[in-house]
Amino acid sequence: MSKWHEPSDNCLICRGQQEVVVGIRERGPYERMHDYTRVLFCAACDVGELRAFSYDDFVVFGEEDDVMVWSAILASEDVGRLRSGFACTSPLNHECQCVQHVRAYDTSLSATKTLLPEYGPARHSPDGRTTVTVELVDGLAEFR
């Protein structure tokens, strides 16, 4: 994977490195493909993020971007709820197929996230970003 397609977990506000709170699912990184869904938290800005990253070098030119990022803001209270209520002893294990990881992935897909533009300053800005919440339902954390 070229350096232009390396994922960045930098904060969208201060651009500092964020903590990975939950590794929901990941494939790769492979030479021509990498995608992941994870929850990040920036302690400096006291804000969390639900981020889905996709690099796909197999796309046809002009069909879609080869790198796409979807993002939603999580309030620090929701990140705290996720830390305390995530019903898996290995929250960073993106390969885990437990009920909690599956529920987190399924609800992250339906949670409204903002597709960031491929280029320009808006790609690294929280402006206009959707907000997602975390709820505990039947003992499992879900994104809403």
C-alpha angles and dihedrals in degrees: 000000000000121000088252090066099045111124118241124210091191120139114262091222108041098012090230122139113277127216116248104234099176129010099208101177137336138180117193144307088229126161094262104019140041132156136165145168118210144151116240132189132200110203092191092059096029091228135121132209137205103212131185115189126188130183113179118170090182095073119115113250110264093014095095139324116285090223119046130170127191118192142180130181120243119199114235089248089059091049088052090050089051093049093051099035104040101119098213128088090216106049093162093054101102090183093060114117097192120138091260095053092046091049091047091051095045093049092043089059092056095041111104109251131174118246104225119223115256095236139017136049094297089070089070101038133096090214113123092005119149120241123231127194132207121229130180110231120179090343095308129106115240134182118234 
